[in-house]
Amino acid sequence: MRFLVDENVRKEVIDFLRSGDHDILIAPSGSKDSQIAKIAKETKRIILTHDQHFADILVYPPEEYSGIIRIKIHPPTAPIIISALKDLLKKLAPHQLDKKLIILEKNGFRIR
């Protein structure tokens, strides 16, 4: 899968995705949400972020993106996030993320 990873995502999570042969692009440091959204659209990548603004479907309609995964895990420890991502990636094929907002939680995920 092709991901655009927000700068707020831990390095260990990025390393985990890279180890699974995913294509990772890290958003430029200091990027505004609108810049991240634009890059994601232009490069057809799934946004991976902790930023709650990306869960606002009025501002960021999921149907305009290749997918948005909003990590909603507190505390945001790498092992818990990686475990949740493993579960998500095992259960959903890439086409099932397209045009969807995924809220990733410690014990599962919700699709909008």
Residue frames as a rotation matrix with the C-alpha (Angstrom) as fourth column:
MET 1
0.578 0.816 0.000 0.00
0.816 -0.578 0.000 0.00
0.000 0.000 -1.000 0.00
ARG 2
-0.353 -0.628 0.694 0.99
0.602 -0.720 -0.345 3.58
0.716 0.296 0.632 -0.53
PHE 3
0.447 0.465 -0.764 0.94
0.894 -0.269 0.359 5.73
-0.039 -0.844 -0.536 2.60
LEU 4
-0.066 -0.414 0.908 1.44
0.068 -0.909 -0.410 9.42
0.995 0.035 0.089 3.27
VAL 5
0.164 0.031 -0.986 2.51
0.918 0.362 0.164 9.49
0.362 -0.932 0.031 6.90
ASP 6
0.795 0.183 0.578 2.00
-0.015 -0.947 0.321 12.61
0.606 -0.264 -0.750 8.97
GLU 7
-0.182 -0.961 0.208 4.99
-0.248 -0.160 -0.956 13.82
0.951 -0.226 -0.209 10.97
ASN 8
-0.022 0.227 0.974 3.12
-0.985 -0.169 0.017 13.02
0.169 -0.959 0.228 14.20
VAL 9
0.924 0.298 -0.239 3.40
-0.285 0.954 0.088 9.26
0.254 -0.013 0.967 13.59
ARG 10
0.552 -0.720 0.420 6.17
-0.483 0.135 0.865 7.50
-0.680 -0.680 -0.273 15.50
LYS 11
-0.103 -0.735 -0.670 9.28
-0.995 0.076 0.068 6.28
0.001 0.674 -0.739 13.68
GLU 12
-0.763 -0.189 0.618 8.71
-0.322 0.940 -0.110 2.72
-0.560 -0.283 -0.778 14.93
VAL 13
0.249 0.929 0.272 5.33
0.046 0.269 -0.962 2.68
-0.967 0.252 0.025 13.17
ILE 14
0.590 -0.129 -0.797 6.92
-0.771 -0.383 -0.509 3.91
-0.240 0.915 -0.326 9.95
ASP 15
-0.525 -0.849 -0.049 9.63
-0.843 0.511 0.170 1.23
-0.119 0.131 -0.984 10.24
PHE 16
-0.412 0.478 0.776 6.92
-0.022 0.846 -0.533 -1.41
-0.911 -0.236 -0.338 10.73
LEU 17
0.671 0.718 -0.187 5.13
-0.177 -0.090 -0.980 -0.30
-0.720 0.690 0.067 7.55
ARG 18
0.267 -0.662 -0.700 8.37
-0.964 -0.196 -0.182 -0.23
-0.017 0.723 -0.690 5.58
SER 19
-0.670 -0.548 0.501 9.19
-0.581 0.807 0.106 -3.75
-0.463 -0.220 -0.859 6.77
GLY 20
-0.034 0.759 0.650 5.92
0.239 0.638 -0.732 -4.86
-0.970 0.131 -0.203 5.17
ASP 21
-0.687 -0.391 0.612 7.04
0.664 0.003 0.748 -3.50
-0.294 0.920 0.258 1.80
HIS 22
0.536 0.843 -0.048 4.61
0.777 -0.515 -0.362 -0.59
-0.330 0.157 -0.931 1.91
ASP 23
-0.226 -0.523 0.822 5.48
0.766 -0.616 -0.181 2.53
0.601 0.589 0.540 -0.08
ILE 24
0.372 0.290 -0.882 5.94
0.877 -0.422 0.231 5.28
-0.305 -0.859 -0.411 2.51
LEU 25
-0.216 -0.376 0.901 6.11
0.486 -0.842 -0.235 9.02
0.847 0.387 0.365 1.95
ILE 26
-0.186 0.100 -0.977 6.54
0.953 -0.222 -0.204 11.16
-0.237 -0.970 -0.054 5.05
ALA 27
0.746 0.528 0.406 4.81
0.600 -0.797 -0.067 14.53
0.289 0.293 -0.911 5.01
PRO 28
-0.172 -0.837 0.519 7.26
0.379 -0.542 -0.750 17.44
0.909 0.068 0.410 5.06
SER 29
-0.457 -0.091 -0.885 7.93
0.889 -0.060 -0.454 18.71
-0.012 -0.994 0.108 8.56
GLY 30
-0.746 0.200 -0.635 5.57
0.103 -0.908 -0.406 21.52
-0.657 -0.369 0.657 9.53
SER 31
-0.883 0.443 0.156 3.04
0.177 0.004 0.984 20.71
0.436 0.896 -0.082 6.80
LYS 32
-0.577 0.795 0.188 -0.44
-0.747 -0.422 -0.513 22.07
-0.329 -0.437 0.837 7.30
ASP 33
-0.250 0.575 0.779 -3.37
0.085 0.814 -0.575 19.68
-0.964 -0.078 -0.253 7.05
SER 34
0.724 0.571 -0.387 -4.38
-0.288 -0.259 -0.922 21.23
-0.627 0.779 -0.023 3.73
GLN 35
0.045 -0.803 -0.595 -0.89
-0.999 -0.053 -0.005 20.55
-0.028 0.594 -0.804 2.33
ILE 36
-0.732 -0.273 0.625 -1.02
-0.372 0.928 -0.031 16.94
-0.571 -0.255 -0.780 3.51
ALA 37
0.204 0.906 0.370 -4.45
0.080 0.361 -0.929 16.51
-0.976 0.219 0.001 1.93
LYS 38
0.664 0.017 -0.748 -3.21
-0.675 -0.417 -0.609 17.94
-0.322 0.909 -0.266 -1.36
ILE 39
-0.417 -0.889 -0.189 -0.15
-0.905 0.387 0.175 15.68
-0.083 0.244 -0.966 -1.45
ALA 40
-0.548 0.265 0.794 -2.29
-0.121 0.914 -0.388 12.64
-0.828 -0.309 -0.468 -0.62
LYS 41
0.575 0.818 -0.033 -4.69
-0.094 0.026 -0.995 13.41
-0.813 0.575 0.092 -3.48
GLU 42
0.506 -0.427 -0.750 -1.92
-0.856 -0.357 -0.374 14.11
-0.108 0.831 -0.546 -6.00
THR 43
-0.526 -0.832 -0.176 0.06
-0.837 0.543 -0.064 10.99
0.149 0.113 -0.982 -5.13
LYS 44
0.333 0.790 -0.514 -2.96
-0.588 0.601 0.542 8.73
0.737 0.122 0.665 -4.44
ARG 45
-0.669 -0.620 -0.410 -1.76
0.023 0.533 -0.846 7.75
0.743 -0.575 -0.342 -0.98
ILE 46
0.429 0.739 -0.519 -3.54
0.561 0.232 0.794 6.72
0.708 -0.632 -0.315 2.20
ILE 47
-0.001 -0.374 0.928 -3.14
-0.527 -0.788 -0.318 9.34
0.850 -0.489 -0.196 4.91
LEU 48
0.255 0.000 -0.967 -1.92
0.727 0.660 0.191 7.96
0.638 -0.751 0.168 8.25
THR 49
-0.432 -0.329 0.840 -2.19
-0.133 -0.898 -0.420 10.48
0.892 -0.293 0.344 11.09
HIS 50
-0.620 0.256 -0.742 -3.04
0.784 0.217 -0.581 11.12
0.013 -0.942 -0.335 14.72
ASP 51
-0.987 0.141 -0.083 -4.62
-0.139 -0.990 -0.020 14.44
-0.085 -0.008 0.996 13.73
GLN 52
-0.471 0.877 0.099 -8.31
0.517 0.365 -0.774 14.49
-0.715 -0.313 -0.625 14.61
HIS 53
-0.198 0.398 -0.896 -9.06
-0.552 -0.800 -0.234 17.10
-0.810 0.449 0.378 11.93
PHE 54
-0.794 -0.162 -0.586 -8.76
-0.598 0.379 0.706 14.40
0.108 0.911 -0.398 9.26
ALA 55
-0.820 0.572 0.001 -11.74
0.549 0.787 -0.283 12.64
-0.162 -0.231 -0.959 10.85
ASP 56
-0.242 0.733 -0.636 -13.94
-0.137 -0.675 -0.725 15.63
-0.960 -0.089 0.264 9.97
ILE 57
-0.364 0.109 0.925 -15.73
0.765 0.602 0.230 14.29
-0.532 0.791 -0.302 6.89
LEU 58
0.784 0.618 -0.060 -17.08
0.492 -0.677 -0.548 17.73
-0.379 0.400 -0.834 5.99
VAL 59
0.544 -0.678 -0.495 -13.59
-0.596 -0.727 0.341 19.20
-0.591 0.109 -0.800 5.68
TYR 60
-0.594 -0.764 -0.252 -11.90
-0.768 0.444 0.462 16.01
-0.241 0.467 -0.851 4.39
PRO 61
0.512 0.859 -0.008 -14.56
-0.809 0.479 -0.341 13.95
-0.289 0.181 0.940 2.59
PRO 62
-0.036 -0.593 0.804 -13.21
-0.265 0.782 0.565 10.37
-0.964 -0.193 -0.185 2.48
GLU 63
0.634 0.368 0.680 -14.51
0.476 0.508 -0.718 9.83
-0.610 0.779 0.148 -1.05
GLU 64
0.932 -0.332 -0.145 -11.89
-0.345 -0.691 -0.635 12.33
0.110 0.642 -0.759 -2.28
TYR 65
0.085 -0.949 0.303 -8.97
-0.984 -0.031 0.177 10.29
-0.158 -0.313 -0.936 -0.92
SER 66
-0.109 -0.239 -0.965 -7.33
-0.463 0.871 -0.163 6.90
0.880 0.429 -0.205 -1.37
GLY 67
0.400 0.318 -0.859 -8.08
0.613 0.604 0.509 6.43
0.681 -0.731 0.046 2.32
ILE 68
-0.036 -0.377 0.925 -7.60
-0.607 -0.727 -0.320 8.16
0.794 -0.573 -0.202 5.65
ILE 69
0.242 0.047 -0.969 -6.48
0.637 0.745 0.195 6.30
0.732 -0.665 0.151 8.75
ARG 70
0.182 -0.089 0.979 -6.87
-0.580 -0.814 0.034 8.40
0.794 -0.575 -0.200 11.88
ILE 71
-0.373 -0.410 -0.833 -5.00
0.435 0.716 -0.547 6.81
0.820 -0.566 -0.089 14.78
LYS 72
0.211 0.517 0.830 -7.08
-0.635 -0.573 0.519 7.28
0.743 -0.636 0.207 17.93
ILE 73
0.483 -0.195 -0.853 -5.00
0.539 0.834 0.115 5.40
0.690 -0.515 0.509 20.49
HIS 74
0.184 -0.388 0.903 -4.08
-0.627 -0.754 -0.196 6.82
0.757 -0.530 -0.382 23.89
PRO 75
0.330 -0.711 -0.621 -1.46
-0.380 -0.702 0.602 6.63
-0.864 0.037 -0.502 25.06
PRO 76
0.883 0.076 -0.463 0.03
-0.469 0.127 -0.874 6.45
-0.007 0.989 0.147 21.56
THR 77
0.106 -0.876 0.471 2.69
-0.526 0.352 0.774 3.84
-0.844 -0.330 -0.424 22.23
ALA 78
-0.330 -0.355 -0.875 4.36
-0.944 0.109 0.312 2.24
-0.015 0.928 -0.371 19.23
PRO 79
-0.991 -0.083 0.100 3.64
-0.081 0.997 0.018 -1.40
-0.102 0.010 -0.995 20.17
ILE 80
-0.301 0.951 0.066 -0.09
0.285 0.156 -0.946 -0.75
-0.910 -0.266 -0.318 20.58
ILE 81
0.235 0.350 -0.907 -0.33
-0.692 -0.595 -0.408 1.23
-0.682 0.724 0.102 17.33
ILE 82
-0.608 -0.537 -0.585 1.63
-0.793 0.450 0.411 -1.42
0.043 0.714 -0.699 15.43
SER 83
-0.881 0.334 0.335 -0.58
0.195 0.901 -0.387 -4.18
-0.431 -0.275 -0.859 16.83
ALA 84
0.071 0.961 -0.267 -3.72
0.044 -0.271 -0.962 -2.29
-0.996 0.057 -0.062 15.79
LEU 85
0.073 -0.121 -0.990 -2.29
-0.913 -0.407 -0.017 -1.62
-0.401 0.905 -0.141 12.31
LYS 86
-0.911 -0.412 -0.028 -1.35
-0.397 0.855 0.333 -5.30
-0.114 0.314 -0.943 11.88
ASP 87
-0.511 0.804 0.304 -4.94
0.399 0.535 -0.745 -6.24
-0.761 -0.259 -0.594 12.67
LEU 88
0.302 0.627 -0.719 -6.32
-0.335 -0.636 -0.695 -3.64
-0.893 0.450 0.018 10.26
LEU 89
-0.180 -0.480 -0.859 -3.99
-0.963 -0.093 0.254 -4.63
-0.202 0.872 -0.445 7.41
LYS 90
-0.957 -0.119 0.265 -4.77
-0.105 0.992 0.066 -8.31
-0.271 0.035 -0.962 7.96
LYS 91
-0.338 0.926 0.168 -8.53
0.478 0.323 -0.816 -7.74
-0.810 -0.196 -0.552 7.82
LEU 92
0.656 0.610 -0.444 -8.82
-0.006 -0.584 -0.812 -5.18
-0.755 0.535 -0.379 5.01
ALA 93
0.080 -0.558 0.826 -7.52
0.963 0.256 0.080 -5.34
-0.256 0.789 0.558 1.45
PRO 94
-0.820 -0.501 -0.277 -6.20
0.426 -0.858 0.288 -2.12
-0.381 0.118 0.917 -0.11
HIS 95
-0.713 0.584 0.388 -9.37
0.196 -0.365 0.910 -1.56
0.673 0.725 0.146 -2.14
GLN 96
0.202 0.819 -0.537 -11.41
0.829 0.149 0.538 -1.65
0.521 -0.554 -0.649 1.09
LEU 97
-0.203 -0.349 -0.915 -9.54
0.781 -0.621 0.064 1.43
-0.590 -0.702 0.399 2.35
ASP 98
-0.849 -0.163 0.503 -10.16
0.491 -0.595 0.637 3.44
0.196 0.787 0.585 -0.82
LYS 99
-0.446 0.662 0.603 -12.48
-0.145 -0.718 0.681 6.40
0.883 0.217 0.416 -0.23
LYS 100
0.529 0.586 -0.614 -12.91
0.490 0.380 0.785 5.43
0.693 -0.716 -0.086 3.43
LEU 101
0.013 -0.459 0.888 -12.14
-0.755 -0.587 -0.292 7.01
0.656 -0.667 -0.355 6.78
ILE 102
0.285 -0.030 -0.958 -10.78
0.428 0.898 0.100 4.45
0.858 -0.439 0.269 9.22
ILE 103
0.426 -0.164 0.890 -10.67
-0.790 -0.546 0.278 5.28
0.440 -0.821 -0.362 12.91
LEU 104
0.045 -0.537 -0.843 -7.96
0.106 0.841 -0.530 3.04
0.993 -0.066 0.095 14.33
GLU 105
0.520 0.205 0.829 -8.41
-0.775 -0.293 0.559 2.21
0.358 -0.934 0.006 18.00
LYS 106
-0.353 -0.749 0.560 -6.56
-0.921 0.384 -0.067 0.02
-0.165 -0.540 -0.826 20.47
ASN 107
-0.544 0.216 0.811 -9.01
-0.109 0.940 -0.323 -2.88
-0.832 -0.264 -0.488 20.15
GLY 108
-0.018 0.529 0.849 -10.16
0.848 0.458 -0.267 -2.53
-0.530 0.715 -0.456 16.56
PHE 109
-0.952 -0.255 -0.169 -11.26
0.115 -0.810 0.575 0.00
-0.283 0.528 0.801 13.99
ARG 110
0.126 0.990 -0.069 -14.34
0.372 -0.112 -0.921 1.73
-0.919 0.090 -0.383 12.63
ILE 111
-0.759 -0.300 0.577 -15.02
0.634 -0.140 0.761 2.47
-0.147 0.944 0.296 8.98
ARG 112
0.030 0.761 -0.648 -16.89
0.193 -0.640 -0.743 5.56
-0.981 -0.103 -0.166 7.86
